[in-house]
Amino acid sequence: MAKLGLDWWPMDARRPVLRLVAGLAIAPVAIGALSAAIAWLVAGMALPDRAAVNQAAATAALAALSAFVVFSLTFGLLAVLGLWLARRRTALAFALAGLVAGVLFALVSGLILGVPLSLAQPLILGGMGAASLLLVRWISGVRERPADG
């Protein structure tokens, strides 16, 4: 913990590491909910009845939630630890780290599952990874400037 330090947060921040853990837990749920809403809208435009729309949206939501829980516990956590060790705290650094982590997650997942990838999957997961890490940053209260002290 000494190498990581608490200089990401203002001196008066309460329980910053707990907030970081909360961010890593809440971000995949939020991304899953957003994915479900988008899937519901897309399915509503493409499928003929309410039952089919709801089934497609539920399937997409479960897949997105599952994938982003795994992302958050693996590539997302590694990206956050890398940023923390490197003392990077800007929103741009978090977005870029999330983008890279999301693309790598898509590529590794494709290899492990034996699923061929199109260009869309890494791009979408890269964008969602960036959004996820920005959400983690916001929830955990990381600030642009180092803590005074």
C-alpha positions as a printed Julia matrix, in Angstrom:
149×3 Matrix{Float64}:
   0.0     0.0     0.0
   2.96    2.31    0.6
   3.84    2.29   -3.13
   0.26    3.16   -4.02
  -0.27    5.96   -1.52
  -3.37    8.06   -1.09
  -2.3    11.1    -3.11
  -5.07   10.51   -5.67
  -7.56   11.95   -3.23
  -7.88   15.23   -1.32
  -6.49   15.08    2.22
  -9.98   15.26    3.72
 -11.36   12.36    1.63
 -13.04    9.73    3.77
 -12.34    6.06    3.06
 -10.87    6.61   -0.41
  -9.88    2.99   -1.01
 -13.37    1.83   -0.06
 -14.76    4.36   -2.55
 -12.43    2.92   -5.2
 -13.74   -0.59   -4.48
 -17.3     0.76   -4.66
 -16.51    2.32   -8.03
 -15.2    -0.98   -9.35
 -18.39   -2.68   -8.11
 -20.91   -0.08   -9.26
 -19.46    0.65  -12.71
 -20.31   -2.75  -14.26
 -23.86   -2.55  -12.93
 -24.29    0.92  -14.43
 -22.77   -0.16  -17.76
 -25.01   -3.27  -17.75
 -28.1    -1.13  -17.12
 -27.15    1.26  -19.93
 -26.55   -1.69  -22.25
 -29.96   -3.13  -21.35
 -31.68    0.15  -22.17
 -29.89    0.41  -25.52
 -30.65   -3.25  -26.29
 -34.3    -2.7   -25.43
 -34.49    0.29  -27.81
 -32.75   -1.56  -30.63
 -34.84   -4.7   -30.12
 -37.97   -2.57  -30.05
 -37.15   -1.3   -33.52
 -36.3    -4.71  -34.93
 -38.55   -7.3   -33.29
 -42.28   -7.78  -33.83
 -43.71   -8.15  -30.32
 -43.2    -7.12  -26.71
 -42.19  -10.6   -25.49
 -39.41  -10.88  -28.08
 -38.18   -7.37  -27.27
 -38.12   -8.06  -23.54
 -36.36  -11.41  -24.03
 -33.69   -9.88  -26.27
 -33.12   -6.99  -23.86
 -32.87   -9.34  -20.87
 -30.37  -11.55  -22.69
 -28.27   -8.53  -23.68
 -28.41   -7.1   -20.15
 -27.26  -10.37  -18.59
 -24.43  -10.7   -21.11
 -23.3    -7.1   -20.6
 -23.49   -7.31  -16.81
 -21.57  -10.59  -16.75
 -18.93   -9.3   -19.13
 -18.42   -6.04  -17.26
 -18.21   -7.7   -13.86
 -15.42   -9.87  -15.28
 -13.86   -6.79  -16.95
 -14.0    -4.83  -13.7
 -12.36   -7.63  -11.72
  -9.6    -8.23  -14.29
  -8.62   -5.7   -16.94
 -10.39   -2.81  -15.22
  -8.67   -3.53  -11.9
  -5.29   -3.89  -13.61
  -5.81   -0.59  -15.43
  -6.74    1.18  -12.19
  -3.74   -0.29  -10.37
  -1.47    0.75  -13.25
  -2.84    4.29  -13.15
  -2.48    4.38   -9.38
   1.12    3.15   -9.46
   1.97    5.62  -12.23
   0.24    8.4   -10.28
  -1.97    9.23  -13.27
  -5.19   10.87  -12.18
  -6.6    12.84  -15.09
  -9.87   11.95  -16.77
  -7.98   11.53  -20.05
  -5.6     9.0   -18.48
  -8.53    7.02  -17.09
 -10.38    7.14  -20.41
  -7.33    5.99  -22.39
  -6.54    3.23  -19.9
 -10.17    2.08  -20.04
 -10.11    2.15  -23.84
  -6.98    0.01  -23.99
  -8.25   -2.33  -21.27
 -11.6    -2.74  -23.07
  -9.96   -3.54  -26.41
  -7.61   -6.04  -24.75
 -10.54   -7.57  -22.89
 -12.39   -8.06  -26.17
  -9.36   -9.65  -27.84
  -8.54  -11.97  -24.93
 -12.2   -12.93  -24.48
 -12.43  -13.77  -28.17
  -9.34  -15.96  -27.91
 -10.5   -17.74  -24.76
 -14.03  -18.31  -26.04
 -12.87  -19.17  -29.56
 -15.14  -16.55  -31.08
 -13.99  -14.64  -34.15
 -14.18  -10.88  -33.63
 -15.28   -8.19  -36.0
 -13.96   -4.65  -35.68
 -17.1    -3.67  -33.76
 -16.5    -5.74  -30.61
 -13.11   -4.24  -29.65
 -14.34   -0.75  -30.49
 -17.53   -1.11  -28.45
 -15.77   -2.73  -25.5
 -13.04   -0.09  -25.7
 -15.64    2.66  -25.44
 -17.43    0.87  -22.64
 -14.11    0.3   -20.86
 -13.37    4.02  -21.08
 -16.82    4.83  -19.71
 -16.37    2.28  -16.95
 -13.03    3.68  -15.77
 -14.34    7.25  -15.93
 -17.24    6.13  -13.76
 -14.83    4.42  -11.34
 -12.79    7.65  -11.19
 -15.89    9.75  -10.49
 -17.31    7.42   -7.81
 -13.99    7.04   -6.04
 -13.37   10.79   -5.97
  -9.98   10.85   -7.68
  -8.91   14.46   -8.25
  -6.72   16.15  -10.86
  -4.25   17.55   -8.36
  -2.29   15.53   -5.8
  -3.37   15.79   -2.2
  -1.82   18.59   -0.2
   0.59   17.56    2.4
